[in-house]
């Protein structure tokens, strides 16, 4: 990169942390200024545009104790790390990297969170996230997994990680990690890895080898990605991503409308345009690759875009903190300028699907 550009980007790095590794940087075509991997990882001056919120989904509203969130009845979320293999420029939790240690629970401090999960038998799923849990040493990660695994009513431990895309050598070069994972895929319980491939170029031969090790360990995998401007907001690119994922045994899971987070304006696609791109991407792929839902992680729950007509757009709660929101469909007049659920005002209609004959 030219020195002048590096100098300009210092201002971005001062505000939003930069982190990368040799493997991931090697995927960039440096001759192409619009290379998608470059956009994912290299700071961009557009990040300094004032826009968005620090905590767009108001995660603090569901924080029980340091590192523990309980938003949905059956699922608890543990923030176990504030470092990632690299830092996505569009990260929705970039606040964690500004205030190190403020929201993340350390391994030695996790007792209070584990006790809460023990006391709430409705919790069947625990999601480990951050930051990236796979940046922890295998020993530290196992101590967390083991303490959760012992809780009888917890049947699924999910690990949210972009490491298979950022640095598959974390998996390939650590035999103890793979052996540890095998140990906890027994006795009627499962480890799920929710991975994040944002673009087909991330699915390299090394990444596939890492994925195969996870699959062969007995783990279940699924992929989620936000819809990202100039990265995957093209039906052909998104369709190719879904196809490649299905070929390697990783079902597409969620496609997220990018949250209105500070510094993210350059990555956000208008919601209705994004939904149209999503539907077009599904047209030419098999049923196995057609599984993802197009959703927003709103403060009130995961809101799915269900349908769009010439005049209206229809939403429903895929997951909701408030049980009363289930079964409801929300019909709004279309707004091509909308980026988020809150950009729609009064609904045209709210109806309950249990009332439909």
C-alpha angles and dihedrals in degrees: 000000000000115000091237091058092047089052092053092049093055088082090056093048091051089059102034120029122246123212131161143151136223095253095054094042089052089065091065122101096217092194089066114071089192095051106146095224089051090053091049096053113016118081116251127204089231088073088076092066108115106245140123137013136289093235105021095174093044093234089172088071090068099039111123099178136341108314096000126106125178110186102141122046098240099034133071123188125211121197100208103165140028096200130079133194085253130347116254108221090224096051113150092208099050086130087077091063092051096050102038113205096003097113104012123094118223120223092250092051098049097098096093092051093048090050091053091052090049091053094050108067092180088074108097098155128054119188119204111204142136126118096338122315091206090067087070117090114264089247094055093043092050092051089057094044092047094052091051094042090060091061103097099209093052106090101166131045112191123198116199109207142157091188093104086063100032099044119352089179087078085071100031096051100044112073090174090060094056092045090050091052091051090054093061097047093081142088096044095305129111140204112219121198112206100197130187122223109165100178136024090242089070091063097087129160089261091051091050091051090053091048091050091054090054092047092047089052088066095256124141117232134200132167132226130182138170117238103254130197113243091002109068105344091114118095091223093051093044091046090050090051092052092047095049091048092051090049092057095044100259111123116213106247114176134005107199129209100233110258119242092253124158112273094016102100093106091057099047124102120200106265099240092046089049092052090050090051089049093052092047090051090057095053100083103036135088124262090256090063095042095076103102123108121216104230147157121225093223123178089253097048145291106318115199124206102231105178145340129211130185090274108018143047122208127210134184135182111259088180126006137187089209111058090208090071093064116099091026124121117198118208118197135174108259118264114190090192094058119115099170142024090259090062088072114080127193114005118237089219142355116199136174115231092215087066094055114100 
